[in-house]
Structure formats: structure tokens, C-alpha cells
Amino acid sequence: MAHKIEPAPTGRATCRGCKQPILKGDLRFGEEFQNAYSEDGGMSFRYWHLACAATKLANELRSALATYEGELPDRAALEALIETHVRPEFPYAEHAPNGRAKCRVCDETIKKGELRVAFERVFESPMGPTKGAAYTHPKCLARYLERERERGGESTERDAVLRAVSANSKLGADDLATVEREAGAAPS
């Protein structure tokens, strides 16, 4: 099993995004997840309207859409919506869209509009292991990588991380140079 796009066989499912019913026969996106209540660790699905999934799960929907062979009304509009919401690969740098995230090193709030570096992390949630983003200030990057090595995490050198950040980010050259400068690396 994997993420899938299919017509709703009944009208009983509710969209995980907008909380509205998914009508019988409407195409829906099935997000596969590990069922925490299954004794054998089985998989299950959460269902989304395609437009709702395009805004919240753009990467997952894009891969499911690539393998979907059926007819899809307004496919071009859906693909355009996906492209505006697709998440870059980790690690990446961006301007904080709001002031809610805290730096994983200094525990200070990363203010709206400030540059931040995002890493993928796995944490325990009530529904089992969940992937999410961890953020640091660029100036805290070296200490973050040091902490990850101390905890037995991936041993990645700062310059290799900065090359990946540069390749994965949608920032301009000036912002990328600022990230590299604040992280203490010579610009590449």
C-alpha cells in the first residue's frame, strides 16, 4: 500500500483538511499512515479532498498524482496548486513565515521574516513516530550539528549541510550568502 488517489466509494469519509464530507464518486487522496492502534502495526488511510491535500501534503500528492492513470478534471490547476505548496527537501533555509518556531539550540523564538534553517526530525506523538521540521538560526547551525553528533545522530559537516541548504532552498543569492556568513562558513 502507498498514498493513493481514488473515487470515494461512499460519502462517509470526512476530509482531514477542511473537515467537510467527501462525496460519493469524488476523487480523494488517501494518505497512508501507520495505525497506532493496530496490534500488528498495520497501515491505514486518512482521506483528503484533492485541493486540500495540495495545500497541506503537496509532496505526497505530487508523487501519487504521477502514478494516477485515471481521468482528472482540472489536472493542470491541481498541479499548479501543488507546485505553489511543495516543500523543499531537507535541509533548507527560508524566511520564517510566522513567529511561532523556536530555535532548537538557543530556545529563542525565530521572529517572522528572519532567516532559519530547517532540518527533518522524528518525534513521538500520540499517534506514533511522526516526521516534522526542526529549525535553527543560521548562527546556531554549528552547535545544532554538534548536538546531533553527541546524540548519536547523523554526523554531517557544516560545509556539507550548507551545500545542501543552498541546493534545496528557494532563497536568493544574497539571503544564501547571509546564511553562510552567519553559520561561519566561507561563501562557496
Phi and psi restraints in degrees (value plus and minus 20) as a CYANA .aco file:
   2 ALA   PHI    -177.2  -137.2
   2 ALA   PSI     158.0   198.0
   3 HIS   PHI     -75.2   -35.2
   3 HIS   PSI     127.2   167.2
   4 LYS   PHI    -168.4  -128.4
   4 LYS   PSI     140.0   180.0
   5 ILE   PHI    -138.2   -98.2
   5 ILE   PSI     110.5   150.5
   6 GLU   PHI    -175.4  -135.4
   6 GLU   PSI     138.3   178.3
   7 PRO   PHI     -93.6   -53.6
   7 PRO   PSI     119.8   159.8
   8 ALA   PHI     -87.9   -47.9
   8 ALA   PSI     102.7   142.7
   9 PRO   PHI     -93.8   -53.8
   9 PRO   PSI     -42.6    -2.6
  10 THR   PHI    -157.6  -117.6
  10 THR   PSI    -199.4  -159.4
  11 GLY   PHI    -126.4   -86.4
  11 GLY   PSI       3.1    43.1
  12 ARG   PHI    -106.8   -66.8
  12 ARG   PSI     -44.2    -4.2
  13 ALA   PHI     -93.5   -53.5
  13 ALA   PSI     125.8   165.8
  14 THR   PHI    -133.4   -93.4
  14 THR   PSI     118.6   158.6
  15 CYS   PHI     -86.5   -46.5
  15 CYS   PSI     113.3   153.3
  16 ARG   PHI     -90.9   -50.9
  16 ARG   PSI     -39.0     1.0
  17 GLY   PHI    -106.9   -66.9
  17 GLY   PSI     -81.4   -41.4
  18 CYS   PHI    -116.8   -76.8
  18 CYS   PSI     -27.1    12.9
  19 LYS   PHI      46.5    86.5
  19 LYS   PSI      -4.1    35.9
  20 GLN   PHI    -116.1   -76.1
  20 GLN   PSI     134.7   174.7
  21 PRO   PHI     -83.9   -43.9
  21 PRO   PSI     128.1   168.1
  22 ILE   PHI    -118.1   -78.1
  22 ILE   PSI      94.1   134.1
  23 LEU   PHI     -88.6   -48.6
  23 LEU   PSI     129.2   169.2
  24 LYS   PHI     -75.9   -35.9
  24 LYS   PSI     111.4   151.4
  25 GLY   PHI      70.1   110.1
  25 GLY   PSI     -39.5     0.5
  26 ASP   PHI     -89.8   -49.8
  26 ASP   PSI     124.3   164.3
  27 LEU   PHI     -89.8   -49.8
  27 LEU   PSI     121.0   161.0
  28 ARG   PHI    -157.6  -117.6
  28 ARG   PSI     137.7   177.7
  29 PHE   PHI    -121.5   -81.5
  29 PHE   PSI     106.5   146.5
  30 GLY   PHI    -121.2   -81.2
  30 GLY   PSI      91.5   131.5
  31 GLU   PHI    -108.7   -68.7
  31 GLU   PSI      95.5   135.5
  32 GLU   PHI     -97.0   -57.0
  32 GLU   PSI     117.9   157.9
  33 PHE   PHI    -168.9  -128.9
  33 PHE   PSI     140.2   180.2
  34 GLN   PHI    -100.3   -60.3
  34 GLN   PSI     105.0   145.0
  35 ASN   PHI     -98.0   -58.0
  35 ASN   PSI      92.2   132.2
  36 ALA   PHI     -87.4   -47.4
  36 ALA   PSI     -39.0     1.0
  37 TYR   PHI    -115.9   -75.9
  37 TYR   PSI     -19.7    20.3
  38 SER   PHI    -103.3   -63.3
  38 SER   PSI     113.1   153.1
  39 GLU   PHI     -88.6   -48.6
  39 GLU   PSI     -49.7    -9.7
  40 ASP   PHI    -121.2   -81.2
  40 ASP   PSI      -6.1    33.9
  41 GLY   PHI      50.7    90.7
  41 GLY   PSI       9.1    49.1
  42 GLY   PHI     -85.5   -45.5
  42 GLY   PSI     146.1   186.1
  43 MET   PHI    -120.7   -80.7
  43 MET   PSI     135.9   175.9
  44 SER   PHI    -164.3  -124.3
  44 SER   PSI    -197.0  -157.0
  45 PHE   PHI    -149.0  -109.0
  45 PHE   PSI     125.8   165.8
  46 ARG   PHI    -132.1   -92.1
  46 ARG   PSI     118.8   158.8
  47 TYR   PHI    -129.4   -89.4
  47 TYR   PSI     125.7   165.7
  48 TRP   PHI    -157.2  -117.2
  48 TRP   PSI     127.2   167.2
  49 HIS   PHI     -83.2   -43.2
  49 HIS   PSI     130.2   170.2
  50 LEU   PHI     -80.6   -40.6
  50 LEU   PSI     -62.6   -22.6
  51 ALA   PHI     -85.8   -45.8
  51 ALA   PSI     -57.5   -17.5
  52 CYS   PHI     -87.4   -47.4
  52 CYS   PSI     -61.8   -21.8
  53 ALA   PHI     -85.4   -45.4
  53 ALA   PSI     -53.9   -13.9
  54 ALA   PHI     -82.9   -42.9
  54 ALA   PSI     -49.3    -9.3
  55 THR   PHI    -109.0   -69.0
  55 THR   PSI     -50.9   -10.9
  56 LYS   PHI    -122.2   -82.2
  56 LYS   PSI     -50.9   -10.9
  57 LEU   PHI    -150.1  -110.1
  57 LEU   PSI      29.0    69.0
  58 ALA   PHI     -78.4   -38.4
  58 ALA   PSI     -63.2   -23.2
  59 ASN   PHI     -83.9   -43.9
  59 ASN   PSI     -64.5   -24.5
  60 GLU   PHI     -87.3   -47.3
  60 GLU   PSI     -62.2   -22.2
  61 LEU   PHI     -85.7   -45.7
  61 LEU   PSI     -58.3   -18.3
  62 ARG   PHI     -79.7   -39.7
  62 ARG   PSI     -62.8   -22.8
  63 SER   PHI     -89.6   -49.6
  63 SER   PSI     -57.7   -17.7
  64 ALA   PHI     -87.3   -47.3
  64 ALA   PSI     -57.4   -17.4
  65 LEU   PHI     -86.5   -46.5
  65 LEU   PSI     -52.7   -12.7
  66 ALA   PHI     -84.4   -44.4
  66 ALA   PSI     -49.1    -9.1
  67 THR   PHI    -119.2   -79.2
  67 THR   PSI     -26.0    14.0
  68 TYR   PHI     -97.7   -57.7
  68 TYR   PSI     104.5   144.5
  69 GLU   PHI    -123.7   -83.7
  69 GLU   PSI     -25.1    14.9
  70 GLY   PHI     -99.6   -59.6
  70 GLY   PSI     157.0   197.0
  71 GLU   PHI     -93.5   -53.5
  71 GLU   PSI     116.8   156.8
  72 LEU   PHI    -155.9  -115.9
  72 LEU   PSI      87.2   127.2
  73 PRO   PHI     -84.2   -44.2
  73 PRO   PSI     121.1   161.1
  74 ASP   PHI      36.0    76.0
  74 ASP   PSI      21.9    61.9
  75 ARG   PHI     -79.0   -39.0
  75 ARG   PSI     -61.1   -21.1
  76 ALA   PHI     -82.9   -42.9
  76 ALA   PSI     -61.5   -21.5
  77 ALA   PHI     -86.2   -46.2
  77 ALA   PSI     -59.3   -19.3
  78 LEU   PHI     -85.8   -45.8
  78 LEU   PSI     -62.9   -22.9
  79 GLU   PHI     -83.7   -43.7
  79 GLU   PSI     -57.4   -17.4
  80 ALA   PHI     -85.3   -45.3
  80 ALA   PSI     -61.0   -21.0
  81 LEU   PHI     -83.6   -43.6
  81 LEU   PSI     -61.0   -21.0
  82 ILE   PHI     -81.2   -41.2
  82 ILE   PSI     -66.4   -26.4
  83 GLU   PHI     -82.9   -42.9
  83 GLU   PSI     -50.2   -10.2
  84 THR   PHI     -96.0   -56.0
  84 THR   PSI     -39.0     1.0
  85 HIS   PHI    -133.6   -93.6
  85 HIS   PSI     -18.1    21.9
  86 VAL   PHI     -84.6   -44.6
  86 VAL   PSI     118.0   158.0
  87 ARG   PHI    -109.7   -69.7
  87 ARG   PSI     120.8   160.8
  88 PRO   PHI     -91.0   -51.0
  88 PRO   PSI     142.7   182.7
  89 GLU   PHI     -89.0   -49.0
  89 GLU   PSI     129.7   169.7
  90 PHE   PHI    -100.4   -60.4
  90 PHE   PSI     129.7   169.7
  91 PRO   PHI     -99.4   -59.4
  91 PRO   PSI     135.8   175.8
  92 TYR   PHI    -168.8  -128.8
  92 TYR   PSI     145.8   185.8
  93 ALA   PHI    -138.2   -98.2
  93 ALA   PSI     130.7   170.7
  94 GLU   PHI    -178.9  -138.9
  94 GLU   PSI     149.5   189.5
  95 HIS   PHI    -105.5   -65.5
  95 HIS   PSI     112.6   152.6
  96 ALA   PHI     -81.3   -41.3
  96 ALA   PSI     106.0   146.0
  97 PRO   PHI     -95.1   -55.1
  97 PRO   PSI     -36.6     3.4
  98 ASN   PHI    -172.6  -132.6
  98 ASN   PSI    -198.7  -158.7
  99 GLY   PHI    -127.5   -87.5
  99 GLY   PSI      14.0    54.0
 100 ARG   PHI    -114.7   -74.7
 100 ARG   PSI     -45.5    -5.5
 101 ALA   PHI     -99.8   -59.8
 101 ALA   PSI     128.0   168.0
 102 LYS   PHI    -133.5   -93.5
 102 LYS   PSI     127.6   167.6
 103 CYS   PHI     -87.9   -47.9
 103 CYS   PSI     113.9   153.9
 104 ARG   PHI     -92.8   -52.8
 104 ARG   PSI     -29.3    10.7
 105 VAL   PHI    -123.1   -83.1
 105 VAL   PSI     -78.8   -38.8
 106 CYS   PHI    -111.9   -71.9
 106 CYS   PSI     -28.1    11.9
 107 ASP   PHI      42.9    82.9
 107 ASP   PSI      -2.5    37.5
 108 GLU   PHI    -109.5   -69.5
 108 GLU   PSI     130.7   170.7
 109 THR   PHI     -87.0   -47.0
 109 THR   PSI     117.4   157.4
 110 ILE   PHI    -110.0   -70.0
 110 ILE   PSI      90.0   130.0
 111 LYS   PHI     -87.7   -47.7
 111 LYS   PSI     134.0   174.0
 112 LYS   PHI     -75.1   -35.1
 112 LYS   PSI     110.6   150.6
 113 GLY   PHI      70.3   110.3
 113 GLY   PSI     -34.9     5.1
 114 GLU   PHI     -92.9   -52.9
 114 GLU   PSI     132.2   172.2
 115 LEU   PHI     -93.3   -53.3
 115 LEU   PSI     122.2   162.2
 116 ARG   PHI    -165.2  -125.2
 116 ARG   PSI     136.3   176.3
 117 VAL   PHI    -130.9   -90.9
 117 VAL   PSI     111.8   151.8
 118 ALA   PHI    -127.6   -87.6
 118 ALA   PSI     115.6   155.6
 119 PHE   PHI    -144.6  -104.6
 119 PHE   PSI     131.7   171.7
 120 GLU   PHI    -102.9   -62.9
 120 GLU   PSI     116.8   156.8
 121 ARG   PHI    -155.3  -115.3
 121 ARG   PSI     137.5   177.5
 122 VAL   PHI    -135.2   -95.2
 122 VAL   PSI     109.8   149.8
 123 PHE   PHI    -154.8  -114.8
 123 PHE   PSI     137.6   177.6
 124 GLU   PHI    -102.3   -62.3
 124 GLU   PSI     108.0   148.0
 125 SER   PHI    -141.8  -101.8
 125 SER   PSI     150.9   190.9
 126 PRO   PHI     -77.4   -37.4
 126 PRO   PSI     -43.8    -3.8
 127 MET   PHI    -117.0   -77.0
 127 MET   PSI      -7.4    32.6
 128 GLY   PHI      84.4   124.4
 128 GLY   PSI    -191.7  -151.7
 129 PRO   PHI     -79.7   -39.7
 129 PRO   PSI     112.7   152.7
 130 THR   PHI    -151.7  -111.7
 130 THR   PSI     119.8   159.8
 131 LYS   PHI    -112.0   -72.0
 131 LYS   PSI     123.3   163.3
 132 GLY   PHI    -178.0  -138.0
 132 GLY   PSI    -195.0  -155.0
 133 ALA   PHI    -121.8   -81.8
 133 ALA   PSI     125.5   165.5
 134 ALA   PHI    -138.7   -98.7
 134 ALA   PSI     118.8   158.8
 135 TYR   PHI    -139.1   -99.1
 135 TYR   PSI     128.2   168.2
 136 THR   PHI    -157.0  -117.0
 136 THR   PSI     135.8   175.8
 137 HIS   PHI     -88.8   -48.8
 137 HIS   PSI     129.9   169.9
 138 PRO   PHI     -77.5   -37.5
 138 PRO   PSI     -55.6   -15.6
 139 LYS   PHI     -87.6   -47.6
 139 LYS   PSI     -40.2    -0.2
 140 CYS   PHI    -115.5   -75.5
 140 CYS   PSI     -18.1    21.9
 141 LEU   PHI     -78.8   -38.8
 141 LEU   PSI     -67.6   -27.6
 142 ALA   PHI     -80.6   -40.6
 142 ALA   PSI     -62.7   -22.7
 143 ARG   PHI     -86.8   -46.8
 143 ARG   PSI     -57.6   -17.6
 144 TYR   PHI     -80.5   -40.5
 144 TYR   PSI     -67.1   -27.1
 145 LEU   PHI     -84.1   -44.1
 145 LEU   PSI     -57.5   -17.5
 146 GLU   PHI     -83.4   -43.4
 146 GLU   PSI     -64.7   -24.7
 147 ARG   PHI     -81.3   -41.3
 147 ARG   PSI     -61.4   -21.4
 148 GLU   PHI     -83.0   -43.0
 148 GLU   PSI     -59.6   -19.6
 149 ARG   PHI     -84.7   -44.7
 149 ARG   PSI     -61.4   -21.4
 150 GLU   PHI     -82.4   -42.4
 150 GLU   PSI     -54.0   -14.0
 151 ARG   PHI    -104.7   -64.7
 151 ARG   PSI     -15.6    24.4
 152 GLY   PHI      64.8   104.8
 152 GLY   PSI      -6.2    33.8
 153 GLY   PHI     -97.7   -57.7
 153 GLY   PSI    -193.0  -153.0
 154 GLU   PHI     -81.0   -41.0
 154 GLU   PSI     110.1   150.1
 155 SER   PHI    -112.0   -72.0
 155 SER   PSI      70.7   110.7
 156 THR   PHI    -133.2   -93.2
 156 THR   PSI     114.3   154.3
 157 GLU   PHI     -96.5   -56.5
 157 GLU   PSI     129.0   169.0
 158 ARG   PHI     -76.5   -36.5
 158 ARG   PSI     -64.1   -24.1
 159 ASP   PHI     -84.2   -44.2
 159 ASP   PSI     -56.4   -16.4
 160 ALA   PHI     -87.0   -47.0
 160 ALA   PSI     -59.5   -19.5
 161 VAL   PHI     -84.4   -44.4
 161 VAL   PSI     -62.6   -22.6
 162 LEU   PHI     -85.4   -45.4
 162 LEU   PSI     -55.1   -15.1
 163 ARG   PHI     -84.3   -44.3
 163 ARG   PSI     -62.2   -22.2
 164 ALA   PHI     -86.1   -46.1
 164 ALA   PSI     -61.1   -21.1
 165 VAL   PHI     -80.0   -40.0
 165 VAL   PSI     -64.3   -24.3
 166 SER   PHI     -83.2   -43.2
 166 SER   PSI     -60.5   -20.5
 167 ALA   PHI     -91.7   -51.7
 167 ALA   PSI     -53.0   -13.0
 168 ASN   PHI    -113.4   -73.4
 168 ASN   PSI     -35.0     5.0
 169 SER   PHI    -106.3   -66.3
 169 SER   PSI     134.7   174.7
 170 LYS   PHI    -122.2   -82.2
 170 LYS   PSI      -2.6    37.4
 171 LEU   PHI    -101.0   -61.0
 171 LEU   PSI     139.7   179.7
 172 GLY   PHI     -96.7   -56.7
 172 GLY   PSI     150.6   190.6
 173 ALA   PHI     -80.8   -40.8
 173 ALA   PSI     -58.7   -18.7
 174 ASP   PHI     -84.9   -44.9
 174 ASP   PSI     -62.9   -22.9
 175 ASP   PHI     -86.9   -46.9
 175 ASP   PSI     -59.0   -19.0
 176 LEU   PHI     -85.3   -45.3
 176 LEU   PSI     -58.2   -18.2
 177 ALA   PHI     -84.6   -44.6
 177 ALA   PSI     -57.2   -17.2
 178 THR   PHI     -84.1   -44.1
 178 THR   PSI     -62.9   -22.9
 179 VAL   PHI     -80.8   -40.8
 179 VAL   PSI     -67.1   -27.1
 180 GLU   PHI     -83.2   -43.2
 180 GLU   PSI     -62.1   -22.1
 181 ARG   PHI     -83.2   -43.2
 181 ARG   PSI     -67.6   -27.6
 182 GLU   PHI     -87.7   -47.7
 182 GLU   PSI     -48.0    -8.0
 183 ALA   PHI    -100.2   -60.2
 183 ALA   PSI     -27.6    12.4
 184 GLY   PHI      64.6   104.6
 184 GLY   PSI       3.7    43.7
 185 ALA   PHI    -131.5   -91.5
 185 ALA   PSI     132.8   172.8
 186 ALA   PHI     -94.0   -54.0
 186 ALA   PSI     114.7   154.7
 187 PRO   PHI     -78.2   -38.2
 187 PRO   PSI     121.6   161.6
